[in-house]
Amino acid sequence: SGPARTRTACAVRVDAAGAGRFLRNALWDNAHAAAIVATDGAPRLRDNSVLLSTKPRGTNVDAQGIVVQDGGKGELIGNEVYGIGTAGVSIAGGARPNVLRNHVHGCWAAAVRVSDGGGGVLKQNVIARTPRGVVLLSKADPMLDGNTITGATDAGVHAADGALGRLQHNSIVENKTNVVVAAGAAPVLEHNTISRSSSAGVHVHSGGLGTFRANDIADHPTAGVLVEDGGQGQFDSNRIHDNPRTGVLMRNGMAEFHKNVIIDSDVGVLCSAQSHGLFSMNFIRNHREHGLKVEGRSRTRFQRNTIAHVPHAAVLLAAQACPVLTDNDIGFCQGPAVHCTEQSTGSFAGNTIHDHRGPGFLVDDSCPEIRGCTISEGASEAVLYRNKGQGALTKCQILKHKGTCVAVTDQSNPVIMDNVISDGAGDGIVVSESRAQIQRNQLFRLVGFGLRLHDKGISNFAHCEVGSARVCLSIAEGCGGKFEGLNLHDAEEVLMSLHTSEYLEFRDCTFHRSAQDGVMVHNGAPQFFDNEFKENAGVACKILVDAKPGPLLSNNAFTGNAVAIQCTHYRAEYQTGNAFAANRQAIRVADKAAPGEGRAPSPDEECGARDTDGEMDAASAVFAIRTGSFKKVKRGNAASSPSRKMGFGGGGWHSRRRQEAFEYGAAGHVLDWRGLQGPGATDVRSLNRE
């Protein structure tokens, strides 16, 4: 015992199954090592004080404190190892000592170094104030349990070169970087506290692996977890929180994160530089800027995560990012739920987007694919395309939005297909200053417009269904497109309102069950082919265009409407080119200034009121009665006259056309006889009831 100023290779050497007990000794200032346990030696070193060197740094570059090597075992308990040497405790060559409750500090390279297959158990040690606290190299496989590792100026734990090892229940705090995993290393860290570094909590470099499970990772200025340059690793059930800038930072990383809680940072997860990782079933919330930010062509996959409670965009895609997000729950954000910008792409499938103050998806100069998502309960748009936004919106459920459900503006050109849009407080789909392909969508129960084109919006609508809206389809001046297979029904005001002089074509559409009018043409010359107008309470097709020739209607069917066609300029083609059945009135010709006023057509116009078989249809009958279009003849035999049987008997003039109309009614057809006067009206109403 006592100071030993030797200049030999070591102070104490135990070889070849040597043992012994070394208690409360002071060993210091040796050139190579203070104590060595070699080969199969198994001594017990307890409560010793080992000073490596008092020389300036670099003088004794090989100085080490306690070396256990070549299969050595033994116990190191309660020793203090300090000074400026290369390693306070070195375990190598398959050695397996128990290192318990030691205080190793002040070493200029590493406090504990395990290499060349070394192992053993390091438990309840204090490792402090060194460049590197614990270094694991060359297939090292120790167990570190309950240690405190702090004050390292480089790394608290540094694993590299095929190192393994298991670290559990350790406190790794206040190091420059708490844990570094370099090329080839694959340690397992469980239930550790990793906090308060001056850089990153866990840093996985190129070629690094490792498993991180149930650790508490907090308060790191760069990132709680940093994975870069092809680094990998598995992170399961960790709590990553209160990191000022970023919870998880992936720069060209390939790690996988499962069931982690990532909360209370500026950005929860930041993936950049072509990262290819996987995040599944993580809880990402309460961040000051974004829950998830992806940039730099990153292709990371995100599955079944919860991303919520952020003041800006919950998910931000930038700088040509192209991630894949599937079955995530994204909501409770003050800005947009998902913001795609800077030519990003990406795929969104089966996500639930809800409770967002900004748009559910804000597509800004980007081209994402949005498929099978549910977007609901938003205070703004469900999807907003702007600034040349593109991409596809398909098979989504868009529900209960206070703003426009889907808005396309600023030269955008998306494809919108097979979506269901319902229960909105605003409009369904609005296109302005853009082009869009809109096909096979269903829109129901909307307070505003179902489909709307304005500000030079041009779209092709195909096979869409719009029902229970104030106006199902509105087309403003300067807008155009082709419309095929539309099903517009149950509008509160009008099914379709047209105000544009641009080319419009409607084919194979159905306009039915409007509470007021069906189609209103305010301007232009739209073309209608093979459409069906039925069961509208007002005018099925109201044409308010002064210019001739006006709209073109051909091969359309008008059935069960109050008025089939109302126009300012009568065209015989309206009757001869279309089919009428069970309308209260077929064609009403009215002046635009007084739309309720009618006029009698010329005899040439009247001749089109019969069907080809010579019988009168319901529309023609009502047309004859309401417009007074009849040829007056002498009354016939009072007893046999059909008009007499209907209550018109007794002299005067009567109408052959009215007579035919009554006969048509007697055959079982129900007509509108509200325009009749005289005692015959009562009998006709009775006939209708029958």
PEGIRA-V760365 format. One record per residue. PHI is phi in whole degrees, -180 to 180 (NA if undefined). OMEGA is omega in radians with two decimals (NA if undefined). Layout:
{{PHI	OMEGA} {PHI	OMEGA}}
This chain:
{{NA	-3.13} {98	-3.14} {-61	3.10} {-126	-3.07} {-99	-3.14} {-83	3.03} {-119	3.11} {-80	-3.09} {-63	3.13} {-155	3.11} {-87	-3.11} {-134	3.14} {-132	3.13} {-124	-3.06} {-119	2.86} {46	3.08} {65	3.06} {-66	-3.12} {-135	3.13} {103	3.13} {-124	3.14} {-123	-2.99} {-122	2.96} {54	3.08} {-100	3.01} {-116	3.14} {-124	-3.02} {-156	3.00} {56	3.07} {-106	-3.02} {-70	-3.04} {-113	-3.10} {-157	3.12} {-85	3.10} {-152	-3.14} {-130	3.00} {-115	-3.01} {-112	3.09} {47	-3.08} {-98	-3.13} {-64	-3.13} {-141	3.12} {-78	3.06} {-121	3.14} {-109	-3.04} {-139	3.02} {59	3.07} {-89	3.05} {-115	-3.05} {-118	3.08} {-102	-3.01} {-72	-3.11} {-167	3.02} {-101	-3.13} {-74	3.07} {-60	-3.13} {-57	3.12} {100	-3.13} {-71	3.14} {-112	-3.03} {-70	-3.12} {-99	-3.06} {-63	3.11} {-135	-3.10} {-87	-3.13} {-115	-3.09} {-115	3.06} {-118	-3.02} {-147	3.04} {52	3.09} {81	3.13} {-62	-3.13} {-128	3.09} {83	-3.10} {-132	3.01} {-120	-2.99} {-126	2.98} {67	3.12} {-84	2.98} {-112	-3.13} {-121	-3.08} {-152	-3.13} {123	-3.02} {-106	3.08} {-120	-3.09} {-75	3.11} {-157	3.07} {-73	3.07} {-128	3.14} {-121	-3.14} {-122	-3.04} {-149	3.01} {60	3.10} {78	3.13} {-65	-3.10} {-138	3.13} {-82	2.94} {-101	-3.09} {-114	-2.96} {-125	2.96} {54	3.06} {-91	3.05} {-119	-3.08} {-117	-3.03} {-157	3.03} {73	3.12} {-83	-3.00} {-87	3.08} {-115	-3.12} {-148	3.06} {-76	3.13} {-129	3.08} {-126	3.11} {-120	-3.04} {-149	3.03} {52	3.09} {79	3.11} {-66	-3.12} {-148	-3.11} {90	-3.12} {-121	3.04} {-115	-2.98} {-136	3.04} {58	3.05} {-91	3.00} {-111	-3.07} {-121	-2.93} {-146	2.95} {53	3.05} {-137	3.03} {-59	3.08} {-132	-3.10} {-73	3.12} {-124	3.12} {-114	3.12} {-115	-3.07} {-137	2.88} {48	3.06} {63	3.04} {-63	-3.09} {-146	3.12} {-87	2.97} {-111	3.07} {-112	-3.02} {-135	3.02} {70	3.12} {-89	2.98} {-110	-3.10} {-122	-3.00} {-150	2.99} {75	3.12} {-77	-3.14} {-84	3.07} {-121	-3.11} {-148	3.04} {-67	3.04} {-127	3.12} {-125	-3.14} {-118	-3.11} {-157	2.93} {57	3.05} {78	3.14} {-68	3.06} {-115	3.10} {94	3.08} {-126	3.14} {-119	-3.11} {-142	3.09} {57	3.08} {-91	3.00} {-108	-3.09} {-112	-2.93} {-137	2.97} {57	2.96} {-104	3.09} {-58	2.91} {-125	-3.00} {-71	-3.13} {-133	3.07} {-119	3.08} {-118	-3.08} {-104	-2.98} {-53	3.03} {86	-3.11} {-81	3.12} {-148	3.12} {-75	3.06} {-118	3.12} {-119	-3.11} {-133	2.99} {57	3.07} {-96	2.96} {-101	-3.07} {-122	-2.98} {-152	2.96} {57	2.99} {-85	3.04} {-98	3.11} {-140	-3.13} {-112	3.08} {-71	3.08} {-126	-3.13} {-122	3.13} {-104	-3.09} {-91	3.10} {-54	3.13} {81	3.12} {-77	3.11} {-123	3.08} {110	3.08} {-122	-3.11} {-124	-3.01} {-133	3.01} {59	3.05} {-93	3.03} {-105	-3.01} {-120	-3.00} {-147	2.92} {63	3.09} {-124	-3.01} {-67	3.12} {-82	3.13} {-169	3.00} {-63	3.08} {-130	3.10} {-121	3.10} {-123	-3.07} {-145	3.01} {55	3.10} {84	3.07} {-61	-3.12} {-123	-3.13} {121	-3.13} {-122	-3.13} {-119	-3.07} {-125	2.95} {58	3.05} {-88	3.02} {-109	-3.07} {-113	-2.93} {-147	3.03} {54	2.98} {-92	-2.94} {-55	-3.06} {-100	-3.01} {-138	3.04} {-72	3.12} {-127	3.12} {-119	3.10} {-113	3.05} {-114	-3.06} {58	3.14} {-93	-3.10} {-136	-3.10} {-79	3.09} {-121	-3.10} {-125	-3.10} {-130	2.99} {58	3.07} {-92	2.98} {-103	-3.08} {-122	-2.99} {-140	2.91} {60	2.99} {-134	2.98} {-64	3.09} {-127	-3.12} {-68	-3.13} {-132	3.08} {-123	3.12} {-116	-3.10} {-146	2.98} {53	3.00} {63	3.04} {-66	-3.12} {-133	-3.07} {-84	3.12} {-138	3.04} {-121	3.14} {-137	3.05} {56	3.05} {-91	3.12} {-111	-3.01} {-118	-3.05} {-157	3.05} {59	3.07} {-104	-3.00} {-81	3.10} {-124	-3.09} {-133	3.00} {-73	-3.09} {-139	3.06} {-129	-3.12} {-126	-3.10} {-150	3.02} {63	3.09} {61	3.07} {-66	-3.13} {-119	-3.13} {-65	3.11} {-104	3.13} {-128	-3.06} {-132	3.00} {56	3.05} {-93	2.98} {-108	-3.10} {-124	-2.96} {-155	3.00} {60	3.05} {-132	-3.10} {-80	3.14} {-116	3.14} {-71	3.07} {-65	3.11} {-126	3.13} {-122	3.06} {-110	-3.09} {-144	2.98} {51	3.03} {63	3.06} {-66	3.13} {-144	3.13} {-79	3.06} {-123	3.13} {-116	-3.05} {-132	2.99} {59	3.07} {-92	3.04} {-107	-3.04} {-126	-3.10} {-170	3.11} {55	3.13} {-121	-3.12} {-79	3.07} {-103	3.07} {-68	3.06} {-68	3.12} {-131	3.12} {-120	3.12} {-106	-3.08} {-146	3.06} {55	3.04} {61	3.04} {-76	3.10} {-121	3.10} {92	-3.13} {-129	3.11} {-123	-3.08} {-135	3.02} {68	3.14} {-82	3.04} {-107	-3.11} {-113	-3.04} {-155	3.01} {53	3.14} {-119	3.10} {-80	3.01} {-87	3.10} {-61	3.01} {-63	2.99} {-124	3.01} {-108	-3.08} {-102	-2.96} {-126	-3.13} {54	-3.11} {-152	-3.01} {-146	3.12} {-84	3.00} {-110	-3.09} {-114	-2.99} {-139	3.01} {66	-3.14} {-91	2.99} {-108	-3.07} {-122	-2.98} {-146	2.97} {58	3.13} {-95	3.09} {-86	-3.12} {-131	-3.14} {-69	2.97} {-74	3.11} {-137	3.10} {-125	3.02} {-99	3.11} {-149	3.06} {51	3.09} {65	3.06} {-66	-3.12} {-135	3.12} {105	-3.08} {-130	3.04} {-120	-2.99} {-135	2.99} {54	3.12} {-101	2.98} {-104	-3.10} {-120	-2.92} {-132	2.86} {57	3.06} {-104	3.14} {-81	3.10} {-103	3.06} {-63	-3.11} {-69	3.11} {-131	-3.14} {-120	-3.14} {-123	-3.05} {-148	3.03} {56	3.03} {62	3.08} {-83	-3.08} {-150	3.14} {-91	2.98} {-113	-3.08} {-122	-2.98} {-139	2.91} {60	3.12} {-99	3.01} {-115	-3.08} {-123	-3.04} {-152	2.99} {57	3.13} {-98	3.09} {-85	3.11} {-120	3.13} {-86	3.11} {-83	3.10} {-125	-3.14} {-123	3.13} {-121	3.11} {-141	3.13} {51	-3.06} {-152	3.00} {-122	3.13} {-148	3.02} {-104	-3.02} {-123	-3.00} {-139	2.97} {54	3.06} {-97	3.07} {-121	-3.11} {-128	-3.06} {-137	2.96} {51	3.14} {-115	-3.13} {-71	-3.11} {-97	3.13} {-82	3.02} {-77	3.06} {-118	-3.07} {-144	3.01} {-114	3.04} {-153	-3.12} {51	3.05} {64	3.04} {-74	-3.14} {-129	-3.10} {-148	2.96} {-108	3.11} {-101	-3.14} {-137	2.98} {56	3.05} {-98	3.06} {-117	3.13} {-130	-3.13} {-143	3.07} {57	3.05} {-124	3.07} {-63	3.01} {-134	-3.08} {-72	-3.12} {-143	3.11} {-127	-3.13} {-126	-3.05} {-89	3.13} {-59	3.12} {86	-3.12} {-103	-3.13} {-157	3.11} {149	3.08} {-118	-3.02} {-135	-3.05} {-136	3.03} {67	3.11} {-75	3.05} {-125	-3.11} {-109	-3.05} {-154	3.00} {56	3.05} {-85	3.08} {-74	-3.10} {-112	-3.08} {-151	3.13} {-70	-3.09} {-146	3.14} {-124	-3.06} {-115	-3.11} {-125	-3.00} {-107	3.04} {-96	3.12} {-72	-3.12} {-68	3.07} {-133	3.11} {-135	3.13} {-120	-3.07} {-138	3.07} {57	3.12} {-99	3.08} {-124	3.12} {-120	-3.02} {-151	3.04} {60	3.01} {-79	3.10} {-70	3.07} {-129	-3.11} {-93	3.11} {-87	-3.11} {-113	3.08} {-120	-3.14} {-104	-3.11} {-93	-3.03} {-160	3.03} {81	-3.10} {-134	3.13} {-65	-3.11} {-117	-3.11} {-120	3.14} {-128	2.97} {58	3.09} {-100	3.12} {-126	3.10} {-114	-3.06} {-150	2.97} {57	3.05} {-94	-3.06} {-70	3.12} {-109	3.13} {-85	3.14} {-67	3.12} {-136	-3.10} {-104	-3.07} {-105	-3.09} {-112	-3.08} {-96	3.12} {-79	-3.03} {-69	3.05} {-101	0.09} {-82	3.13} {83	-3.10} {-64	3.09} {-113	3.08} {-120	-3.09} {-144	3.07} {60	3.07} {-97	3.13} {-115	3.11} {-115	-3.02} {-138	2.98} {69	3.10} {-94	3.01} {-65	3.04} {-133	-3.12} {-73	-3.09} {-134	2.96} {-121	-3.07} {-141	3.08} {-88	3.12} {-130	-3.08} {-70	3.01} {-130	-3.12} {-60	-3.13} {-64	3.11} {-59	-3.12} {-88	-3.04} {-74	-3.09} {-93	-3.08} {-132	-3.14} {-111	-3.11} {-123	3.10} {-154	3.03} {58	2.99} {-87	3.07} {-67	3.05} {-148	-3.08} {-77	-3.06} {-135	3.06} {-116	3.11} {-101	-3.02} {-136	3.03} {-74	-3.07} {-60	-3.12} {-71	3.14} {-137	-2.99} {-64	3.13} {-84	-3.11} {-81	3.12} {-121	3.08} {-146	3.12} {-87	3.10} {-72	3.10} {-72	3.10} {-57	3.10} {-66	3.10} {-68	-3.07} {-67	-3.03} {-64	3.11} {-82	-3.05} {-81	3.12} {-98	2.99} {-75	-3.07} {-68	-3.14} {-90	3.10} {88	3.11} {-85	-3.11} {-94	3.04} {-89	-3.04} {-63	-3.10} {-62	-3.12} {-68	3.14} {-64	3.14} {-65	3.10} {-60	-3.13} {-65	-3.08} {-72	-3.04} {-72	-3.10} {-91	-3.10} {70	-3.11} {-85	3.13} {-151	3.07} {-105	-3.09} {-78	3.08} {-132	3.08} {-63	3.11} {-67	3.13} {-88	3.10} {-60	-3.04} {-62	-3.07} {-79	-3.04} {-102	-3.08} {-67	3.07} {-58	3.13} {-67	3.10} {-67	3.11} {-64	3.13} {-86	3.11} {102	3.14} {-103	-3.02} {-65	3.03} {95	2.95} {75	-3.12} {83	-3.13} {-101	3.05} {-141	-3.02} {-102	3.01} {-63	-3.14} {-68	3.08} {-64	3.12} {-60	3.13} {-65	3.11} {-64	3.11} {-64	3.11} {-63	3.07} {-61	3.09} {-65	3.14} {-66	3.13} {-79	3.07} {114	-3.14} {-90	-3.14} {-97	-3.11} {-124	3.12} {-94	-3.09} {-111	-3.06} {-66	-3.13} {-82	-3.10} {-76	3.06} {-124	3.05} {98	-3.05} {-67	-3.12} {-68	-3.08} {-61	-3.14} {-63	3.14} {-65	-3.13} {-67	3.09} {-62	3.07} {-63	3.12} {-63	3.10} {-61	3.14} {-62	3.08} {-65	NA}}
